[in-house]
Amino acid sequence: QYEEREDFAVVMQPFFRNTLLPLDSNDKPDLSFFAADCFHLSGRGYAEMAIALWNNMLEPIVEKQTYNNFTHDRSKLKCPNPEKPFLSTMRNSGFRNSEVNLEKTVPSVPYWAVIVAAVAGVLVGSL
């Protein structure tokens, strides 16, 4: 809905889509990336996510990285350059008239099936 606007843009940043759990040297989850509850990120984890988000915002639309490799390496931080001193949008990535498919896709599962499954799960769980 914002594609034609020149003063505003919405761009999905897919850096977390294919991210894997970071592992330590023993191939076990590296808990230094997580808070004490093992669900939320720690300061180190948030730093990694911030770098991945920043890099995603600078990458052109069709070249956005969809994972984070948790290397704790500050040299992977990308910087704007004189050729592209801006955050990437559809318009400045060369897709002004939407060569990329922005059409809404029809969900493969109807919305009512999710509701039926949820109600059935609650009923079975309460039995």
ZIHUWO-V786760 format. One record per helix or strand of 2 or more residues. SS is the DSSP state (A for helix, B for strand). FROM is the first residue (numbers start at 0). TO is the last residue. Records with the same first field share a line. If there is no record, write none. Layout:
SS->FROM-TO ; FROM-TO
//
This chain:
A->30-32 ; 42-57 ; 60-62 ; 73-75 ; 110-125
//
